[in-house]
Amino acid sequence: MSGPGFQSLLAVAVVLALVVALAWLVRRGAFAALRQNTRGISVETAVPIGERRSLIIVAVEGRRLLLGLTSGQISMLTELDPAPVPDPNDSSLTGAAAPFEQQLLSRITGVFRSRS
C-alpha cells in the first residue's frame, strides 16, 4: 500500500486538513489583527471643489484631518476637532443626521395634518 495512488491520496488528505485548519482559524478570528489595520482609517466626507480637486475629512486613529487632494498631490490642510456626538433626544436635528424614528414621526405627522 505504498504505491503512487496511496501517496496521492495522502497528499490530498493533507491539503484538505490544512484547508479545514485555516477555515477554523479564520472563524476563531485569528487574523483579526490584520483586518484592524485597515479599519483605522475612514473617509467621513469628500467634497469636490473643481476638476480633479477635492477636500476630504479623514478619521485616522482618533484624529480627524482635512486633506486637500489634487491629481498629483495630497496635502494635510489642518487637524480638526473631534466630531460632535449627536444627542438622540435633540429635536433640532434635521436631514440625514436625524434619527430614523424622528424622521418617520415627522413625515407621519405631516401626512395626517395635510388630510385634516
Backbone as numpy.savetxt, mean C-alpha at the origin, in Angstrom:
# Nx Ny Nz CAx CAy CAz Cx Cy Cz
17.11 -52.20 -6.99 16.30 -51.00 -6.99 17.15 -49.74 -6.99
18.34 -49.83 -7.51 19.21 -48.66 -7.56 19.43 -48.22 -9.00
18.45 -48.43 -9.86 18.57 -48.07 -11.26 18.25 -46.61 -11.50
18.30 -46.19 -12.75 18.03 -44.80 -13.10 16.60 -44.38 -12.80
15.65 -45.31 -12.85 14.26 -44.97 -12.52 14.10 -44.58 -11.06
14.79 -45.32 -10.20 14.73 -45.02 -8.76 15.37 -43.67 -8.46
16.48 -43.35 -9.11 17.16 -42.07 -8.89 16.27 -40.90 -9.36
15.58 -41.08 -10.46 14.68 -40.04 -10.95 13.52 -39.84 -9.98
12.96 -40.95 -9.48 11.87 -40.86 -8.52 12.33 -40.18 -7.24
13.53 -40.49 -6.81 14.08 -39.86 -5.61 14.29 -38.36 -5.83
14.76 -37.97 -6.99 14.98 -36.55 -7.30 13.65 -35.79 -7.31
12.62 -36.39 -7.89 11.30 -35.74 -7.91 10.76 -35.61 -6.50
10.95 -36.64 -5.66 10.48 -36.59 -4.27 11.21 -35.50 -3.49
12.50 -35.33 -3.71 13.27 -34.28 -3.01 12.78 -32.90 -3.45
12.54 -32.71 -4.74 12.06 -31.41 -5.23 10.69 -31.11 -4.66
9.80 -32.09 -4.64 8.47 -31.88 -4.06 8.55 -31.56 -2.58
9.45 -32.21 -1.86 9.62 -31.92 -0.44 10.12 -30.49 -0.23
11.02 -30.03 -1.09 11.50 -28.65 -0.98 10.39 -27.65 -1.27
9.54 -27.93 -2.25 8.42 -27.04 -2.57 7.45 -26.97 -1.39
7.15 -28.12 -0.78 6.25 -28.15 0.37 6.86 -27.38 1.54
8.15 -27.57 1.78 8.82 -26.85 2.88 8.82 -25.35 2.64
9.07 -24.93 1.41 9.05 -23.50 1.08 7.65 -22.92 1.25
6.63 -23.64 0.81 5.26 -23.16 0.98 4.91 -23.04 2.47
5.36 -23.97 3.27 5.11 -23.92 4.71 5.80 -22.70 5.33
7.02 -22.41 4.92 7.74 -21.24 5.44 7.04 -19.94 5.04
6.55 -19.88 3.81 5.85 -18.67 3.35 4.58 -18.46 4.15
3.83 -19.53 4.40 2.59 -19.41 5.18 2.85 -18.99 6.61
3.95 -19.40 7.18 4.30 -19.02 8.55 4.80 -17.59 8.63
5.11 -16.98 7.51 5.58 -15.60 7.51 7.07 -15.48 7.70
7.81 -16.51 7.33 9.26 -16.48 7.50 9.92 -15.40 6.64
9.26 -14.98 5.57 9.83 -13.98 4.69 9.19 -12.60 4.89
8.52 -12.40 6.01 7.84 -11.13 6.28 8.84 -9.97 6.35
10.03 -10.22 6.84 11.03 -9.16 6.94 11.40 -8.62 5.56
11.38 -9.46 4.56 11.69 -8.99 3.20 10.58 -8.11 2.65
9.34 -8.43 2.97 8.21 -7.65 2.48 8.07 -6.32 3.20
8.47 -6.23 4.46 8.30 -4.99 5.22 9.14 -3.86 4.67
10.25 -4.16 4.03 11.08 -3.09 3.47 10.36 -2.31 2.39
9.52 -2.96 1.60 8.81 -2.26 0.54 7.60 -1.51 1.07
7.10 -1.89 2.23 5.92 -1.23 2.79 6.28 0.06 3.52
7.54 0.33 3.74 7.95 1.51 4.47 7.83 2.79 3.68
7.56 2.70 2.40 7.45 3.87 1.54 6.06 3.86 0.90
5.37 5.00 1.00 4.07 5.10 0.35 3.90 6.50 -0.22
3.26 6.57 -1.38 2.96 7.85 -2.02 1.59 8.28 -1.54
1.54 9.42 -0.83 0.27 9.92 -0.32 -0.49 10.72 -1.37
0.22 11.58 -2.09 -0.42 12.46 -3.08 0.56 12.72 -4.21
0.05 12.75 -5.42 0.85 13.13 -6.58 0.04 14.13 -7.40
0.64 15.31 -7.65 -0.06 16.38 -8.38 0.80 16.80 -9.57
0.30 16.61 -10.79 1.06 17.09 -11.95 1.01 18.62 -12.01
2.16 19.23 -12.31 2.20 20.70 -12.38 2.69 21.17 -13.75
2.84 20.29 -14.66 3.28 20.65 -16.00 3.67 19.40 -16.76
4.19 19.63 -17.96 4.59 18.49 -18.77 5.78 17.78 -18.13
5.58 16.55 -17.73 6.59 15.71 -17.07 7.14 16.32 -15.79
6.31 17.05 -15.09 6.70 17.63 -13.80 5.58 17.39 -12.80
5.94 17.05 -11.58 4.90 16.84 -10.57 5.48 17.03 -9.17
4.56 17.27 -8.26 4.88 17.33 -6.84 4.28 16.09 -6.20
5.06 15.45 -5.31 4.63 14.21 -4.69 4.91 14.28 -3.20
3.92 13.88 -2.41 4.12 13.73 -0.96 4.33 12.25 -0.70
5.49 11.93 -0.11 5.87 10.55 0.15 6.06 10.36 1.65
5.54 9.25 2.18 5.77 8.89 3.59 6.85 7.83 3.62
7.94 8.12 4.35 9.07 7.22 4.46 9.47 7.10 5.92
9.34 5.92 6.50 9.76 5.64 7.87 9.27 6.71 8.85
8.01 7.07 8.77 7.43 8.03 9.69 7.63 9.48 9.31
8.36 9.75 8.27 8.59 11.13 7.80 7.77 11.37 6.55
7.31 12.60 6.36 6.58 12.99 5.15 7.44 13.99 4.39
7.69 13.69 3.13 8.56 14.52 2.31 7.80 15.03 1.09
8.05 16.29 0.75 7.51 16.86 -0.49 8.63 16.78 -1.51
8.39 16.02 -2.59 9.39 15.83 -3.63 8.94 16.51 -4.91
9.89 17.05 -5.63 9.65 17.59 -6.95 10.24 16.64 -7.98
9.44 16.23 -8.95 9.89 15.29 -9.97 9.87 15.96 -11.33
10.94 15.79 -12.08 10.99 16.19 -13.48 11.42 14.95 -14.27
11.56 15.10 -15.57 11.93 13.94 -16.38 13.35 13.46 -16.09
14.19 14.31 -15.52 15.57 13.91 -15.27 16.04 14.03 -13.85
15.16 14.40 -12.91 15.64 14.67 -11.57 14.52 14.51 -10.54
14.91 14.09 -9.33 14.02 14.06 -8.17 14.67 14.91 -7.10
13.94 15.90 -6.58 14.49 16.80 -5.56 13.58 16.81 -4.34
14.18 16.73 -3.15 13.40 16.89 -1.94 13.24 18.38 -1.69
12.01 18.84 -1.68 11.76 20.27 -1.50 11.69 20.64 -0.03
10.99 19.84 0.78 10.89 20.11 2.22 10.37 18.88 2.94
10.56 18.87 4.25 9.95 17.84 5.07 8.69 18.42 5.69
7.59 17.70 5.60 6.30 18.18 6.08 6.02 17.65 7.48
5.07 18.31 8.15 4.62 17.84 9.45 3.86 16.53 9.27
3.76 15.73 10.34 2.97 14.50 10.23 1.53 14.82 9.84
0.92 13.90 9.10 -0.46 14.10 8.65 -1.39 14.09 9.84
-2.33 15.04 9.89 -3.28 15.04 11.00 -4.21 13.84 10.90
-4.52 13.27 12.06 -5.44 12.14 12.10 -6.85 12.69 12.18
-7.72 12.36 11.20 -9.08 12.92 11.22 -9.89 12.33 12.37
-10.69 13.19 13.01 -11.58 12.77 14.09 -12.86 12.25 13.47
-13.22 10.97 13.70 -14.42 10.42 13.06 -15.70 11.09 13.52
-15.69 11.80 14.66 -16.88 12.48 15.17 -17.00 13.91 14.67
-16.00 14.37 13.91 -16.01 15.74 13.41 -16.99 15.85 12.24
-18.02 16.66 12.39 -19.04 16.78 11.35 -18.61 17.72 10.23
-17.46 18.39 10.36 -17.01 19.31 9.32 -16.30 18.59 8.18
-16.09 17.28 8.30 -15.42 16.54 7.24 -16.32 16.44 6.02
-15.73 16.62 4.85 -16.49 16.51 3.61 -15.68 15.73 2.60
-16.32 15.30 1.53 -15.64 14.64 0.43 -15.05 13.30 0.82
-13.88 13.01 0.26 -13.25 11.70 0.47 -12.77 11.52 1.90
-12.53 12.62 2.63 -12.04 12.49 3.99 -13.15 12.11 4.97
-14.40 12.31 4.59 -15.51 11.98 5.48 -15.71 10.47 5.54
-16.02 9.97 6.73 -16.28 8.54 6.83 -17.49 8.15 5.99
-17.50 6.92 5.56 -18.56 6.43 4.69 -19.93 6.61 5.31
-20.03 6.37 6.61 -21.32 6.47 7.28 -21.88 7.89 7.20
-21.00 8.89 7.38 -21.46 10.28 7.32 -21.90 10.64 5.91
-21.16 10.18 4.90 -21.55 10.47 3.52 -22.90 9.83 3.20
-23.07 8.58 3.62 -24.32 7.87 3.36 -25.48 8.55 4.06
-25.30 8.93 5.32 -26.36 9.59 6.07 -26.74 10.92 5.43
-25.77 11.70 5.00 -26.10 13.00 4.40 -26.83 12.82 3.07
-26.47 11.81 2.29 -27.18 11.58 1.01 -28.60 11.09 1.25
-28.78 10.19 2.22 -30.13 9.70 2.52 -31.00 10.84 3.03
-30.45 11.67 3.92 -31.20 12.80 4.45 -31.58 13.75 3.32
-30.66 13.99 2.38 -30.94 14.88 1.26 -32.04 14.33 0.36
-32.06 13.02 0.16 -33.10 12.41 -0.68 -34.46 12.58 -0.05
-34.55 12.33 1.26 -35.84 12.44 1.92 -36.30 13.90 2.03
-35.39 14.85 2.16 -35.76 16.25 2.20 -36.30 16.73 0.86
-35.69 16.24 -0.23 -36.14 16.68 -1.54 -37.50 16.12 -1.93
-37.92 15.02 -1.33 -39.22 14.41 -1.64 -40.34 15.04 -0.84
-40.05 15.68 0.26 -41.13 16.24 1.08 -41.37 17.70 0.83
